[in-house]
Amino acid sequence: MSRPGPLSGFPEFLPADRIVEQHVLDTVRRVFELHGFASIETRAVEPLEQMLRKGEIDKEVYVLRRLHAPADEPDSGLGLHFDLTVPFARYVVQHAGQLEFPFRRHQVQKVWRGERPQEGRYREFTQADIDIVGRDTLAFHHEVEVALVMAEVFRALPMPRAEILVNNRKLAEGFFRGVGAEDPPAVLRAVDKLDKLGPSRVAELLQAEAGLSAGAAERCLALAGIRSADTSFVAAVRALGVEHPLLDEGLAELEAVVAAAAARMPGAVVADLKIARGLDYYTGTVYETRLVGHEDVGSICSGGRYDALATDGRTTYPGVGISLGVSRLLGVLVGRGLVRATRSVPSCVLVAVTDEASRERSEHVAGVLRARGIPTEVAPSAAKFGKQIRHADRRGIPFVWFPGAAGEPDSVKDLRSGEQGQADAGTWSPPEADRHPRVVRVDPTTPEEGTR
Amino acid sequence: MSRPGPLSGFPEFLPADRIVEQHVLDTVRRVFELHGFASIETRAVEPLEQMLRKGEIDKEVYVLRRLHAPADEPDSGLGLHFDLTVPFARYVVQHAGQLEFPFRRHQVQKVWRGERPQEGRYREFTQADIDIVGRDTLAFHHEVEVALVMAEVFRALPMPRAEILVNNRKLAEGFFRGVGAEDPPAVLRAVDKLDKLGPSRVAELLQAEAGLSAGAAERCLALAGIRSADTSFVAAVRALGVEHPLLDEGLAELEAVVAAAAARMPGAVVADLKIARGLDYYTGTVYETRLVGHEDVGSICSGGRYDALATDGRTTYPGVGISLGVSRLLGVLVGRGLVRATRSVPSCVLVAVTDEASRERSEHVAGVLRARGIPTEVAPSAAKFGKQIRHADRRGIPFVWFPGAAGEPDSVKDLRSGEQGQADAGTWSPPEADRHPRVVRVDPTTPEEGTR
C-alpha cells in the first residue's frame, strides 16, 4: 500500500504516548472505583429515534449503513453515540428492574461527532463520565460529591492545575425572576454569550431579546461577574439586592458545594456565576473546568444536575453527572509536551541470547522474572551483545540480563549507570520505580530525565 | 421514553457481569505487558479503499454518513474496522519511521460487522490481539512465542480448558505438492470443508476440483486426520510416505512449536493437521483454539504467520499474530453461567450516616479508607441503620462502617458473619480477598458461595 496518512479528527498515539493515555485511564478508573462507582459500557450505537427524543439532534451524528446492503435498503437506523449521557439514560430505563438505586456508575468510552476538527475538538474522542442516578428522588449532597471525585482525579494526575467552576441553575433562574425577567431561559442564552460578545453587547441583548429593563440587565451582568473560591460570593450576590425564593435555594446549594470543597480540597472548586452550560437540561449545580494556563482549549470536564435524566412515563430518574474529556486533556498533556512516559514499552528487562542454541535458557530466565511480576522480553536474535544492548536502549528498557555460561552465575546491567552485577532471576528485583513505565511531567527548565 | 429494548448483536452487561469483563480485560493486558507487548489503539474507522486493498471486502462493513450531510454529499468514505489486523497493518506502514522493529504490540478494542447475529457471533465485539512484526525479516521463534503467551492468558483466567490447535501452511502445501497437487490452495479449500461435508464428499472434491488422484486424495485426508499433543505427529506424517522440501521445513517448524509448548505449558498446544484458517494470507504456523466442552462456539482465538502483513512497496513487514475473541469467550463464561463476580459494585465498605448533620463525619471516614486503597461509599441517606445495611447487602458490599458518637470508637460489621467490632479507619483493613470484587467459577454441584 502507499504510505497512508492520518485522518483529521481521529487522533492516534505512538506507543510512548499511549502509555500516557493508559496512565490517565487507569487513574480515572482507580479513583472512580475507590468511590464505589461501578463500571458499565454501552454499545457504540443507539437507534436514531432514541437520540432524537429531545426533538432534535444538534450534534453531527454518524449514521451507519451496511456496505453490502441492497441499494433500496434504508439506513440501519443506528447512529454512533455522540456522548455517554444519552446511552446511559437509555440503559437506566432499560435495565431499571435489575439496578439498585441510587445507582453510581462510571463509563469510559469513545464517542463520535462528525464536526469540523480543530485543536481540542475531535471526531473520535474518549470521555470518562460518572453519574449518580436516583429513582424518583436524589439527595442534593451528591452534587457536592461528583465535583470532589473529579477534583481527586485531577490531583492524582501529572497535569496543570484544574479549576472546577460551579454555578447553580436555581440561583440564576431565581435571580433573573427576582429582577423581573419573564423568560429566564432567554436571559441565560444572552448571558451565555458574554465571553463571545462582551458585556455591552450582552446588555443590549438582555433588553432587546429578554425584555429586561436597563437596570435589571445591569444587575444580571453584575451577577455574572461574581467569582470566588470561598463562600464570599453569597454576600456579593446579596449585595445586589435581589429577592426570590428560588434564588435563596440556589444560593444555599452553591454555598454548600463551595464550602465542602474548600474544606476538603482547597482551591479545587470555584464559584463562577457566569457559567451557564448552554441550553442543556440542567436544573441545579452546573460544572465546567478550566486548565490553568490552557484556558484556550475550553472546558475539560463539565456536567450538572438534571431532575429528569430519564423517564419511562411512570418513573422519573433524577441524576447528577460530570464528564471528563480525556482526549481533550491528552491533547494538552501530550500535544503540548507537558508529560512523557519514561519508556515506550512495558518491558523492564531484556534477556540477552548468547546463541540461538541457548534461546531456551533465556526464555526460562524471562519466565522466572515474569512469574515475579517483572515485565520481560527476550532478545529477538542472538546478535552481538552490543547490538542487543542497543535494542533495549532504543526502547528505554532499563535492564539487560545476561544468562551465565554453564555453571556461571547470571548478571544484569543497568543501562543508565552502566553498572553490571551478578543476579539470580528467582530473587533479583528492579527498583519499584523501574518496574513499569512511569508518566512524568516534563520540566522545560531542566535537562530531560533519563537522557543518556 | 418507552421502555427501550436490547439491539440484537450488540451485547451489553449489567454491572456484575461487566466486572467479569473487566477481569478478563485486565488479565489479558497484564499477561501481554509482562511479555513486553506495547499497547496501541487505532481509530475506529478506516478509509474504505484501505479495507478494499485485498481486492474485496467479504466482511459486512458498516459505512458512516453524517446525519446532517447534504443529500448530494457522498458517504464519508469511512467504515468501522471489522478486525484489528487491517488497521494495525496500516498503522505499521504509516508510523514505520517512528517504531522499533521487531515491534511487539497488543491491541484490545471493539470491532464491528453487520452480520446476522447468533450465539458467539456479534455485530459489536471486542478482540484482544498480539502481533510481532519485523522489517524485512522475522525470526521463526516468535511463532512459538505468541501461542505460549495466549496459553498463559488462558491459564490465568477462570475458564474451561482451552486447546490451541496448530498447523503449518508450509507443511500442508509441501505435502499437497508432494502428492502431486498442482493447485495447493484448491486442496486447502477442499480440506477446509471437512467438518462441514465429511471425508467422502471431500475426497470427491479433491479429485473433481483439485485434480488429485484417488490415492493422493486419500493421503491428504489421512494427513488431515493427524492430531497429537506431542511431537508424535511427525512420525505419523512421515509414515504417509510423502516427500517435499517444503514439507520438511513445515514439519520441523511445527515440531518446534509443539515441542516448546509441551515443555513449557503441557497440554496447552496440540498439533491438528486439519486446521486450515480459511483462505487467509497465512504462510507458516496457523492457530485456532477450542474451549473444551464448548466447541460449538467455534474458535475463540486464532491467527498465524504472514510473510507480508504490510508493505509500502519498498519494505515488507512480516508478522505473526493471534487474536482472542473476548466477547465470544465472555459469551461462554457469562452467557453460560460459568463464572460470576463476588459483588456488583467496587465498594468494599459502606459508611453509615447517623444523621444528615453528621454526614461530613462519615465522609471523613470514607476519605481515610480510600486514601488507604479501600473502595468505599457513604450511605446515600441517614435512614434507619437496618435500611442502610440492606443497601449494602443488596449490592454485595461486605462491610458496613458505623462512625461512633462523640468520644466513642467507630465499629465495622461484616455482613456475612454478622460480627461487629471496634475499628479505626486509619489502621483497619479488610481481608485482601474482600478489597476488590473477585471473579469466581460457579460450581454447579455446591451451593453458591456467599449465599446469605
Interface residues (C-beta under 8 A of the other chain):
Chain A: M1 S2 R3 P4 G5 P6 L7 F10 P11 E12 F13 L14 P15 R18 I19 E21 Q22 E33 L34 H35 G36 F37 A38 S39 I40 E41 T42 R43 A44 V45 P47 L48 Q50 R53 I57 E60 V61 Y62 V63 L64 R65 R66 L67 H68 A69 D75 S76 L78 G79 L80 A89 R90 Y91 V93 Q94 H95 Q98 L99 E100 P102 R104 R105 K110 W112 G114 E124 G134 A139 H141 H142 A260 A263 R264 A310 T311 D312 G313 S344 V345 P346 S347 R359 E360 E363 G367 R370 G373 I374 P375 T376 E377 P380 S381 H391 R394 R395
Chain B: M1 S2 R3 P4 G5 P6 L7 F10 P11 E12 F13 L14 P15 R18 I19 E21 Q22 E33 L34 H35 G36 F37 A38 S39 I40 E41 T42 R43 A44 V45 P47 L48 Q50 R53 I57 E60 V61 Y62 V63 L64 R65 R66 L67 H68 A69 D75 S76 L78 G79 L80 A89 R90 Y91 V93 Q94 H95 Q98 L99 E100 P102 R104 R105 K110 W112 G114 E124 G134 A139 H141 H142 A260 A263 R264 A310 T311 D312 G313 S344 V345 P346 S347 R359 E360 E363 G367 R370 G373 I374 P375 T376 E377 P380 S381 H391 R394 R395
